[in-house]
Amino acid sequence: MPPAKRWPALLLELESTSWTRATDLARALGVSERTVYRDAQALVEAGIPLQGVPGKGYRLPEDYMLAPVQLTTDEAVMLVLGSAYAAQNFDGRYRAAADTAQHKLERLLPAADREHALSLRGTVSLTSPSVFGDPAEESLLRQVRHALVEEQTIEVSLATAAAPKRTLDPYGLVRQGATWHIVGHDHQRSRVVHVRLATIERIERTSESFERPESYGASPDHPTSSPDQQVRVLFSAEAAAVLQVPPALTIAQRERLSDDRLLLTLRVETERSLLPWLLGWGAHAKVVEPQALRSRIATEAQAVADQYTTAPTLLDG
């Protein structure tokens, strides 16, 4: 078990009112005492106020634990999903905290609801809305996520004339690059299919429900497309020294220039997916190609600059 997975398990064994010996922690986690000492030190370095006394063991401070909170089943399920999302997007103490919260919530749920929450965790993909996103797409995503949680059959209206409407039992959402796919059982075809969200005009939830199988294999028409649009970005030496590329982006080539600037070649499905990340670097990132993206960046940057051309007034929010 990697350290990132052991940390939540270790924290769950600790109390604020009593000490827990390293020997007992090692037995509970199935590791050596040396590993417990290393993990405890790592937790302290990550910012978790773990208390340790030789001969007594470890405990958490009294003010580290909140008072008990009564949750409904729906509230707990939503928090399980939220903590899983947080654990994927943070490191260090906050990832450990999110993982610990997730395990605590799972233990509170009845067995059937816990299994439901765990299955949703792997099928309901959560992402933060983007100011550059498509409102229509985000509306469809909300409807699909609702149907996934409720295990509710949906009717999907497609833009293609060949098959204008399909009835699906949604099993999950798959994101490949910037493209979303609904994975589910197609009533008309009697098999699991992948439907691109971009081909959908409307989604209607029905009164029918279904039971998601514990596992399902990928169907023959599993999406296999790969990013095919090339974007080249030149980063300043200051940015290059600390640059971290999001996992969703595919790096085709890195070229370090003589003045320590970095020329990065990326492959993406849509240029729009790069906008928030590139704008976040400000003047430290310059799009070399394609021209369409250069123009879009310039337009967005000018729109931001225009907001600061006049002195602020009391009417400004």
C-alpha positions in Angstrom: 0.0 0.0 0.0 1.5 3.4 -1.0 2.0 6.0 1.7 -0.8 8.2 0.3 -3.2 5.3 1.0 -1.7 4.5 4.4 -2.0 8.0 5.8 -5.8 8.1 6.0 -5.8 4.6 7.5 -3.3 5.7 10.1 -5.3 8.8 11.0 -8.5 6.8 11.4 -6.8 4.7 14.1 -6.0 7.8 16.2 -8.1 9.5 18.9 -7.8 12.9 20.6 -8.5 11.4 24.0 -6.0 8.5 24.2 -2.6 7.5 22.9 -2.1 4.7 20.3 1.2 2.9 20.4 3.3 2.4 17.2 3.1 -1.3 17.8 -0.7 -1.3 17.7 -0.7 1.0 14.6 1.7 -1.4 12.8 -0.5 -4.4 13.7 -3.7 -2.6 12.5 -2.2 -1.4 9.2 -0.2 -4.6 8.5 3.1 -2.8 8.3 6.3 -2.6 10.3 6.8 -0.2 13.2 9.6 1.5 11.2 7.0 2.3 8.5 4.7 3.8 11.1 7.5 6.1 12.3 8.2 7.2 8.7 4.5 7.8 8.0 4.0 9.7 11.2 7.0 11.9 10.3 5.7 12.5 6.8 2.2 13.5 8.2 3.9 16.1 10.5 5.9 17.4 7.6 2.7 17.7 5.5 1.2 19.9 8.2 -1.0 17.5 10.2 -0.6 18.3 13.9 0.2 14.8 15.0 1.4 14.5 18.6 3.9 11.8 19.5 5.5 10.9 22.9 8.1 8.1 23.3 6.7 5.2 25.2 3.1 6.4 24.9 2.4 6.6 21.2 0.5 9.0 19.0 -2.7 11.0 19.1 -4.4 14.0 17.5 -5.0 17.3 19.3 -8.4 17.8 20.8 -9.2 20.8 18.5 -8.4 18.7 15.4 -11.6 16.8 15.6 -15.0 18.5 15.0 -18.1 17.7 17.0 -20.3 14.9 15.6 -22.5 15.9 12.7 -25.8 14.2 11.8 -26.0 13.5 8.1 -28.7 12.1 5.9 -27.8 9.3 3.6 -28.0 11.6 0.5 -25.7 14.1 2.3 -23.2 11.4 3.1 -23.2 10.1 -0.5 -22.6 13.5 -1.9 -19.8 14.2 0.5 -18.2 10.8 -0.4 -18.2 12.0 -4.1 -16.9 15.4 -3.1 -14.1 14.1 -0.9 -13.0 11.7 -3.7 -12.8 14.6 -6.1 -10.8 16.7 -3.6 -8.4 13.8 -3.1 -7.7 13.7 -6.8 -6.9 17.4 -7.0 -4.8 18.1 -3.9 -1.6 16.8 -2.4 0.0 16.4 1.0 -2.1 17.1 4.1 -5.2 18.0 2.1 -5.2 14.8 0.1 -4.7 12.9 3.3 -7.6 14.8 4.9 -9.9 14.2 1.9 -9.1 10.5 2.0 -9.7 10.3 5.7 -13.0 12.1 5.4 -14.0 9.8 2.6 -13.3 6.7 4.7 -15.1 8.1 7.7 -18.2 8.8 5.6 -18.1 5.4 4.0 -18.1 3.8 7.5 -21.2 5.8 8.5 -23.3 4.5 5.5 -25.3 1.3 5.6 -23.8 -1.5 3.5 -26.1 -1.0 0.5 -25.7 2.8 0.4 -21.9 2.4 0.9 -21.7 0.1 -2.2 -23.9 2.6 -4.1 -21.5 5.5 -3.1 -18.4 3.6 -4.1 -19.9 2.6 -7.5 -20.8 6.3 -8.1 -17.3 7.4 -7.2 -15.9 5.5 -10.2 -18.6 6.6 -12.6 -19.6 10.2 -11.8 -16.7 12.2 -13.1 -16.5 15.6 -11.4 -14.8 18.7 -12.9 -14.9 22.3 -12.1 -17.0 24.4 -14.6 -14.9 26.6 -16.8 -15.8 30.2 -17.8 -14.7 29.1 -21.3 -17.0 26.1 -21.3 -20.1 25.4 -23.2 -23.2 26.1 -21.1 -25.3 23.6 -23.1 -22.7 20.9 -22.5 -22.5 21.6 -18.8 -26.3 21.4 -18.6 -26.2 18.0 -20.2 -23.5 16.9 -17.8 -25.6 17.9 -14.8 -28.6 15.9 -16.1 -26.4 12.8 -16.7 -24.8 13.0 -13.3 -28.3 13.3 -11.7 -29.5 10.2 -13.6 -26.3 8.3 -12.5 -26.9 9.1 -8.9 -30.6 8.2 -9.1 -30.0 5.2 -11.4 -32.6 6.6 -13.7 -33.1 5.7 -17.4 -32.7 8.6 -19.9 -33.9 9.3 -23.4 -31.2 10.9 -25.5 -32.0 13.0 -28.6 -29.2 12.9 -31.1 -28.3 15.4 -33.9 -27.9 12.5 -36.4 -31.0 11.7 -38.5 -30.2 8.0 -38.6 -31.0 7.4 -35.0 -32.7 10.5 -33.6 -33.5 9.1 -30.2 -32.0 6.4 -27.9 -33.0 5.0 -24.5 -30.0 4.5 -22.2 -29.3 3.2 -18.7 -26.3 5.4 -17.9 -23.5 3.5 -16.2 -20.9 6.2 -16.2 -19.2 9.3 -17.7 -15.9 9.0 -19.4 -13.8 12.0 -20.3 -11.1 11.6 -23.0 -9.2 14.8 -23.4 -11.9 17.5 -23.8 -14.5 15.0 -25.1 -17.2 13.5 -22.8 -18.8 10.1 -23.4 -21.9 8.6 -21.7 -21.3 4.9 -21.1 -24.5 2.9 -20.7 -26.8 0.1 -21.8 -28.6 1.0 -25.1 -32.2 -0.4 -25.0 -32.5 -0.5 -28.8 -29.1 -2.2 -29.3 -29.3 -4.4 -26.2 -25.6 -3.8 -25.3 -23.3 -1.3 -23.6 -22.4 1.7 -25.9 -20.4 4.9 -25.7 -22.3 8.0 -26.8 -20.3 11.3 -27.4 -21.9 14.2 -25.5 -21.2 16.5 -28.4 -23.7 14.5 -30.6 -26.5 15.0 -28.1 -29.1 17.7 -28.4 -31.3 16.9 -25.5 -31.6 14.6 -22.5 -34.8 13.7 -20.8 -35.0 11.7 -17.6 -37.7 9.1 -17.5 -39.6 7.5 -14.6 -37.9 4.2 -15.2 -35.1 3.0 -13.0 -32.3 0.4 -13.4 -29.7 -1.3 -11.4 -26.1 -0.6 -12.4 -24.1 -3.9 -12.8 -21.2 -4.2 -10.4 -18.8 -4.2 -13.3 -19.1 -3.9 -17.1 -16.6 -4.4 -19.9 -15.7 -1.9 -22.6 -17.9 -2.3 -25.7 -16.4 -2.7 -29.2 -17.1 0.9 -30.0 -15.1 2.2 -27.0 -13.7 5.7 -27.9 -10.2 5.4 -29.2 -9.6 8.8 -30.7 -6.4 10.6 -29.7 -5.6 14.3 -29.5 -4.8 15.5 -33.0 -4.6 19.3 -32.8 -1.1 20.7 -32.2 -0.4 23.7 -30.1 3.1 25.2 -29.6 3.7 27.5 -26.6 6.8 29.4 -25.6 7.3 29.9 -21.8 9.7 32.4 -20.2 12.7 31.2 -18.3 10.9 32.0 -15.0 7.9 30.0 -15.9 9.9 27.1 -17.3 11.6 26.7 -14.0 8.3 25.9 -12.2 6.1 24.7 -15.1 3.8 21.8 -14.3 1.7 20.5 -17.2 -1.8 19.2 -16.3 -2.2 15.4 -16.7 -5.0 15.9 -19.2 -2.6 17.5 -21.7 -0.4 15.4 -24.0 3.1 16.6 -24.4 4.5 15.9 -27.9 7.8 17.7 -27.5 9.9 19.8 -25.1 12.6 22.0 -26.4 14.8 24.0 -24.0 16.3 27.1 -25.7 19.7 28.6 -25.1 18.2 31.4 -23.0 16.4 28.9 -20.7 13.0 29.5 -22.3 10.9 26.4 -23.0 9.1 25.6 -26.2 6.4 23.1 -25.5 4.5 21.2 -28.2 1.1 19.9 -27.0 -1.5 17.8 -28.6 -5.2 18.5 -27.7 -8.6 17.6 -28.9 -9.9 21.2 -28.6 -7.9 24.4 -28.2 -10.5 25.8 -25.9 -9.4 23.4 -23.2 -6.1 25.2 -23.0 -7.4 28.7 -22.5 -7.7 28.9 -18.6 -4.3 27.3 -18.2 -2.5 29.5 -20.7 -4.2 32.7 -19.5 -3.1 31.8 -15.9 0.5 32.2 -17.0 -0.1 35.8 -18.2 2.8 37.3 -20.1 5.0 34.3 -19.3 3.3 32.1 -22.0 3.2 33.0 -25.7 1.2 30.8 -28.1 3.4 30.3 -31.3 0.7 28.4 -33.2 -2.0 27.9 -34.3 -3.0 31.5 -35.3 -6.7 30.9 -34.2 -5.6 30.3 -30.6 -3.3 33.3 -30.7 -6.2 35.4 -31.7 -8.5 34.0 -29.0 -5.9 34.5 -26.3 -5.3 38.1 -27.5 -9.1 38.8 -27.4 -9.5 37.4 -23.9 -6.4 39.3 -22.6 -7.7 42.5 -24.1 -11.1 42.0 -22.5 -9.4 41.7 -19.2 -7.3 44.8 -19.7 -10.3 46.8 -20.8 -11.8 46.3 -17.3 -9.0 48.3 -15.8 -8.8 51.3 -18.2 -10.9 53.5 -15.8 -10.6 54.3 -12.1 -12.9 52.1 -10.0 -16.1 53.6 -8.5 -18.5 52.7 -5.7 -20.7 51.0 -8.3 -18.0 48.5 -9.1 -18.7 45.1 -7.4 
